[in-house]
Amino acid sequence: MDDLLYLIAKENIQAKSELFHLREKVLRMFSIITKDMTQEDILLKWNNLGKFLDIIKQYLEKSENQISLTTIYTKKILYNLEQRQESIPIYGDTLLPVSQNCFTKDKDALQNIQFDIVFVQGQESHPLRTWFMSRDQEKIWPLELLSSEYSQQNPRIIFVRYDSRRLQCEHQTFNIPDHSFEDLANKLQKDLKNAGVGKRPYVIIPYSMGGIVTRTMLLQHPEQKTNLKGVMFIGSPLIGSDMRAQINEDMKGLIPILNNFMNPVDNAISNADYNQHFLFEGLQIINSIQQYSPLSKMTTNVDDAVNYEHHNRNFLDLNFPYKILIEDKKTMLKIIGKGYYYVPLHMGVLEPHKEDSFKVMKGKNHGNLQQAVDKNDQTYIEVKQFIDEVLNLNSFNQQLA
């Protein structure tokens, strides 16, 4: 346990190093433990709790207003261990409360929150970096841009995190599934309910595979539709994905290697060590598995492993507002040296005859479709317009004017 305190207290840990990720995991573990245990319970098992709390409080002070997984987990720990009250939000492991008002326990302050916005990450993407303004601007645009626009309404902004690499895939060969879409949907719905999402109006904004997670949750738990004013899907493969067919056409039998030997870490596909492994070691066994080419992770995950038409029909029957943003440009896959559509128009639009139900985002590819560099960015404009419309905020703003 002394090693644990040393790890938490250690300064100048290099970003993305092993120690950096280990500290993040430890704080995440404590955020889960403290959700269900009191300080007294923990003290019975660990008498260094007080020292631990002093260290993480000092860490927060030094981090100032920085938003990271480490600071969010730290805030969740302190929030969980404060005196518990009835009717206050409880944030489970799938939820990252990013706006400061998420951590208030004052009942009057909670009543001043007029709506919630829930953002859902995509496949193998980072739950925070997904929503950066751009690769060069490491600021979270829902906080930087949206919060100021809705200062009067004081919305909670909550991100959803999940390990998409461990979602069950049909035709999986080397990876052992940890849970299915249904398992994740159940856990997410429980966490949203405990956090009070649904007690006031709210909007869900899922990116890529996050749209499949969102759809599954709403179909399994139609009660979560209460106070849900709309869903804006950003590049979600609601009708599957044909990337496998696109890449197989170019690479023929190489696709099994790409599917099963890519390291499940950020930017692994451009990592020099990985490329060497792919090109030299991977090619040695291509002949033995070429005939049994599994569907790509992208395809098997997003196809929901069953009948997407059935899911989409039932989703539309829920009858609440939705809109879909679709990529206009191909995304470069560096290891192949060619661009591909991750979710082209015909794979992402549910009702193509309804022109107001989708928008092709000119100049945007799947990698930046969810990003907004400023308030003139198409993604920001579309998201804000959607929120304003479904929450009837246009009339509210006119009254203020």
N, C-alpha and C positions, 0 to 999 in steps of 0.2 A: 504494500500500500504506500510506503514511502516513495517508491519509484513512481507511482501514479501521481503523487503530489509534485514530485520533481518535474515530471512531464508536463503537467498543467502549468506550473510556475515558470518553466524555462522560457527565456526570451530569445528573440532572433532566430526562431526556427524557420528554415527556408521554406517558402511556399511550395506546396505540392511534393515535399519530401516525405519519406516514410514516417518520420516523427510528426510532421504536420498532419498527415492523414490519421495517424494513431491517436493523436490528441482529439481530433474531430470525432473519431469513433467512440472514444471514452466519454466525451461530453454528451454525445448522442445517447449512449447507454444510460448515463445518469439522468438524462431528460426523460427516458422511458421509466426508469425505476422510481423517480420522484413523483411521477404522475399518480402512482398508486400507493406510495408510502409516505408517512409523515417523517419529520425530523427525528421524533422520538423513536420510531421504528428503526430508522437507519442507524441512530446512535447506539442501539442495542448490539449492532453487528460491527460498527466501525466508529471508533472514538475520535478519529481525525476529521470528522465531518466539519467541525467548526473551522479548522485550518483550511480545509478544502474550499469552503464558502468564502473565506477571506481572500483566498487566492483568485477565485473567479470574479469576485467583485472588483479587485484591483485590475484584473485583465480587462473587464468591461470599461473601467474608467480610462485606461490607456487606449482602448480601441475607439473611444469617442463615439462618433455616429457611423462607424464602419458597419456595413451589412455583409455578413458572411455566415456560413453554416455554423462556425464556431461561436460567433456572438449570439446567433439565434438559439442554439442549444443552451448556451449559458443563461440567456434570459429565461428560457423555458424552465430550467432548473430552479432558478431563484423564484420565479412566478409560482411554480408548483409547491415550493416549500413554505411559502408565506401562508398565513392563517387561511384555512379553507372556508369558503362560504358557499351557500347554496345558490344556484342559478348563475354562477359565473362560468365563463367558457373554460373548457379543458381541452388542451391541444394534444392530440395523439401523435404517434410517430410519423404518420403520413403527412402531417400538416406543419408548415413552416410559417408562423405568424410574423410577417415582415413589417407591417405598419405599427408604430408605437402604441396606438390605441388598442391593439390586440391584448396588451398586457395590463390594462387598467382593470381594477376590481371595484371601482367606485360605481355604484348602481346608476347614479345620475349621469355619469360620463358614458356608461354603456347605453343608456337611453338616447344619448345624443348621436349615436352611430345610426345612420339612416339606412345604409345598405352595405352588403359585402360583395367583394369581387374575388373570385377564386380562380387562380391561374394553375394550369396543369401541365407539367413537363412532357416532353416527347420521349422517343425511344433512345436509350443510352445517352441521354442529354443530362446536363447538370441542372438541378432544380432552380438554381439562381442564375447561373451564367446564360441559361436559355433566354432570359429576359433582359440581358445587357442591351444597352443602346446600340452597340456594335462591338466587333472584336477589339477595336481600338479604344472604345469608350466603355470602361468597365463600371458603369453605373446602371442601376436597375431602372429601366424607363417607367414601369408602372408607378414607382415611388417618385422619381424625378419629375415626371410629366403629368401623370394623372392626379396625383394627390393634390397638387396646387389647384387644379381645375375644380376639384370637388371639396374644397376646404369647408364650404358651408354645410355639406352633407356628412363630412367626416367619415368616409367609408373605411371599413376594415379591409386590408389587402392581405390575402392568405395564399401562399404557394403550396402546391401538393408535390411531395417527393415520393418516389418509389423506385425500386431496383428493377428496371425494365429488363435487364439482362437475364433475370431469373424467372421471367414469366414463361409459362409452359408453352412450348411450341409443338405443333403436330409435326411428325417426321424428324424429331430431334435425334441426333446421333451421338454427339459427344457431351453435350451439356445436360446436366441433371436438373430438371425443372424444380423450382422451389415452391411456386404457387401459380394458380391460373388467373385469368382475368376475373373470374367469378370470385375467387378468394380476395383478390385485391379490391374489387368493387365492394364487397361486404365490409372490409376493413375501412375503406375510405368513407363509406356512408356512415359507419358507426362513429368515426372520428369527426366527420362534419356535424353530425347530430350533437355530439358531446361538446363541440365548440360553439354550438348555438347557430350554426349556419342553417337557415330555414325559418328561424324565428322572426326574421325581418327580410325584406326583399333582397335577392342576390342574383348575381350573374356568374356564369362559368365561362372561362376562356381557355380551352385546351389547345395545345399545340401537337401536331403530328399524332403519334400513337396515344397521346393523352386524350384525344377525341374518342378513341375506341374504349379507353378506360371509363370516360365520362358516360358514353352511351350505355355500356354494360351496367354501370351503377344505376342509372335512371331506369333501365328496363327491369333490373332485379328489385329495385326499391322505388316504385312509383310514388311512395309517400314523400320522397325527397323532392318531389315536384312542388310541394307546398312553398309558396313565396319565390319559386324560381321564375325569374322574369325572362330569361333567355340564355341561349348558348351560342357563342361565336367560335366556330371551329376554324383553326388556323392550320391549313395544310394537313388535314386529317384524312387518312385513307379509308373513308367510310364504305367504299366499294372494293376494298382490297388494294393490292399494289402489284403492278406488273414489272417491277424492277428486275426480278429474276429473269424474266423473258428478255428484257432489254440487255442485261449483262451477259446472259448465256449466248445471245446472238453474237456478241463481240468476243467473248472469251471461251466459248464452247465449254469444255470440261473443266476449266479452271475455277468455276464458281464454288465447288465444294470446299476448296482450300480457303477461299475468301470467307465463306460462311463460318467455318469451324476452327480456323486457326488465328483469327484476328483477336489480339489481346483486348479484353473488355475494359479498356481504360481510355480516358480522354485523349483524342488526337492520335490513337494508336496507328491509325491507317497511314499516317505520314511519318511514323517513327522509323528511323533508319535501321535499327536493330530488327524491328519486326519485318520490314521489307526484305531484309536479307534472309530471315527465316522463311518467309513466304516464298521467295523466289528460288531458294536453293533446297532447303529441307522439304518444303511442302511439295515441290514438283516431283520428288522422288516417289511419292505414294499416290500420285494422281491417277495412275492407271488402275489401281486397285479399287478406287471408289468412284471412278467416273460414271460407271453404269448405275450408281445408286445416288445420284445427285439429289440431296435433300433440298427442299424449298429454302430460300434464304430466310434469315431471321426476320428481316423486314416483312417479307411476304407472309410467313406463317403466323407471326404475331398479329399483324393487322387484319388478316383475314378472319380473325376471331375464331379460327379453327372450326367454324361451322358455316351456316348459311347467312351471309351478310344481308341478303335481300329480306329475309325474314326479320332480322334485327332492325333494319332501316324502316321497314313497314311499321313495325311496332313502335319504333321511336317517333315516327311522324304521327302516329295515333295519339301520342301524349299531348300533341297539339299546343305547343308553346313556341314563341318566336325563336328563330335560329338564323344564323347567316354563316356562310363559308367563304374563307379567303383562300384563293388558289394561286400557286406559283406560276409565273410567266416564263421563267428561264430555267435552263438545266443547271444542275449542281455538279461541279467538277469532282469526279472520283479520282484522286491523285494516282492511286496505285495502278489504275487502268489507263489514265491519261485521257479520259473522255468524260463529257458531261451527260447526266441522265435526269429525267423527270422522276422525282420520288413519288409525287402524287399529281399526275396530270389531271386535266379537267374531267375526263370521263371516269376517273377513279375516285374523285372526291366530291362530286356534286350529286345531291340526292334528287333534286327536282329541276332539271335543266330548263324546263319550260317556264319556270318562274325566275325571271331575270333578276328580280330583287333579292333572291335567296342566296346569291353568290356574287363574288367579285374577283376577277382575274387581276392580280396585282402587277402591273406593268413594271418590268425591270427587276422583279424580286424572284429569287430562287428559294429552294426549300431551306437553305441554310440561313437566310436572313429574312424570311417571310414574317417571323415572329418578332423581329427587332424593330425598334423605332428610334432613329437618331435624334429627332427633334419633333416639335409639334407640327411641322410641315410634312412629316413622313406619312406615306399612305397608310401604313399599319396603324399608327397612332390615330389618324383621322377616322379610319373605319371603326376602330374599337370604340373610340369616344362617341361617335355618332350612334353606334349600336346601343351603347349603355344609355345615352340620352333618350333614345327612342323608347326602349323597352321599360325604362324607369320613369318615362314621362317627365324628364328633367328640362326639356325645352320650355315648357310652360312655366316651370319653376324659375328658370333663368330670366324669362321675360318679365315675370312679376318682380324680380329683384331689380331689373333695369328700370 
